[in-house]
């Protein structure tokens, strides 16, 4: 059986880093670099031409920065192209802005190569991924936010779609959600798609943010961390009584 190949675009203004990423990805039989860009505007234009499955995007680039470019890519492709943000800066404002833009992953540039490769494969499969340190800091941000009212939008969801939304916010992959709810993985994908359509969102991370911002999910209460996926406190933390 022919192995499926994930097309990747690499956007970074530093030629040495960009070249290293291209070499790393190109060495994998299931990954293929189809384009490169040295700024956000170039990344957006390349996505329009090549329609890659995944974009690795530096946050800070001259001209159009990575977050602005990511927002345009997610919007213009309706989430069909997943974006992973790469940065040396572990700063909350970047994380929150990137997630609101609809990116599917956020990794620091000091992550080991195998973690980056796993991230590309994870978001290409339709799941979302964050570095564990980023997840914990993000949840502190959510804990202090004033809840917003999205009752009208949420009322459009069926009971099953609401269940899926909660599982997405818990950080579950499609396979994990299917196991939890007794659904086939393809059925979960269909539910996630319809929830995005009804809520006018383009990514799983935007769904998770809405669940937190509306109070459907509260950090430190009924949500658990699943490895590097978007989540809240771990079961071990809850059991020991340690705060996030």
Buried (B, 14 or more C-beta within 10 A) or exposed (E): EEEEBBBBBBBBBEEEBBEBBBEBBEEBEEBBBBBBBBBBBBBBBBBEEEBBBBBBBBBBBEEBBBBBBBBBBBEBBEBEBBBBBBBEEBEEEBBBBBBBBBBBBBBBBEBEEEBBBBBBBBBBBBBBBBBEEBBBBBBEBBBEEEEEEBEEBBEEBEEBBBBBBBBBBBBBBBEBBBEBBEBEBEBBBEBBEBBBEBBEBBBBBBBBBBBBBBEBBBBBEEBBBBEBBBBBBBEEBBEEEEEB
